[in-house]
């Protein structure tokens, strides 16, 4: 892959869009591009894993293996999102795995030591990166609060609302976003059974709140969802 192609790929991420071609060369950004086939593990049961990844294309399932040997899914990430040792700490990742999901994936990978040096040399990039990490941690916190404090229907509705927020599409009117989740995925992520999720998706559709198909998730009345969830 040529330098121009690499620059084009990395510019897909907001973190780098303000870096000129000349600055990119001067910074000597140390990274590599990874292509993984559907079902491949990017890493498996990682503990002292020392890399951070940005998704260029495709989807990644993040999870761990429980005591019975089953995969437990924590999150499913899409284009533009980051994962791995994103806090830049040499801590325990609690046996986490990352796996290419639904299709082949393209990733940018950085060694955390080199990435930390990069942030030290460019405070403007460090500030933007800190904002991305803070947003990711808040998303995880909001999901945990939802699991602890809401009934299953409200958790499902909140899950869809968070997806809409991630797509930066929350505004008045009828909206739709891509659907890359199975009902089994959603059940894992909100702590419910697949059968319950299936019934509630039908119910939300009948109430004209959220209409789910294999290709997209539609939001006919965003204001009504905001009122039900008490969110701005």
C-alpha positions, 0 to 999 in steps of 0.5 A, a space after each residue: 500500500 502506497 503512502 497516498 493510500 495510507 493517508 487516505 485511509 487514516 483521514 477517515 478518522 476525525 482524529 487525523 483530519 486536521 493533520 496535513 500531508 507534510 505534518 503526517 510525514 514529519 510526525 513519522 506516525 508508526 502504524 500498520 494496516 490490517 485486513 481480517 477475514 470475517 470470523 478472524 480474531 484480531 486478538 483473543 483473550 488478551 491481557 497485556 495487549 499493547 495495541 490500539 485499533 481504529 476501524 476503517 471498514 467493517 464490524 468488530 465484536 468485542 467480548 470474552 469467554 465465560 466459564 462455560 466456554 461461551 462467547 459473551 458480547 460486550 459491544 459491536 463496533 463499526 467504521 470509525 470507532 476505536 478499540 483495544 488498549 484505548 486508555 493507553 495503560 498497560 493494564 489487564 484487559 480481562 481476557 477480552 477478544 476482538 473478532 471480525 463480524 459479518 464481513 471482512 474488516 480493515 483496521 489501522 493499528 498502533 503500538 500504544 507506546 508510539 501512540 503515546 509519544 505521538 500525543 505528547 508531541 501534538 497536544 491538539 491531537 491529544 485533546 481530540 483523542 481524550 474527547 473520543 475516549 471520554 465519549 466511549 467511556 460515557 457510552 459504556 457507563 450509560 449502558 451499565 446504568 440502563 442495565 441496572 435501572 431500566 426494565 427490558 423494554 426501556 433498555 431496548 428503547 435506550 439501546 436504539 436511542 444510543 445507536 441513533 446518537 452514535 450516527 449523529 442523526 438525532 433530530 426532529 422528523 423521521 429517521 433511519 440508520 443502518 442495522 448491523 445487529 441480529 436479535 441475538 446480538 441485541 439480546 446479549 447487549 441489553 441482558 435479555 432473551 432473544 425471544 423477549 427482544 423479538 416480542 418487544 421489537 414487534 411491540 415498538 413497531 406497533 407503537 410507531 416508536 422504532 421499526 426494525 428490518 434486516 437492513 435498517 432501523 427507523 425512528 418515526 417519532 424521535 420526540 416521543 422517544 425522548 419524552 419516554 426516556 427523559 433525554 434531551 
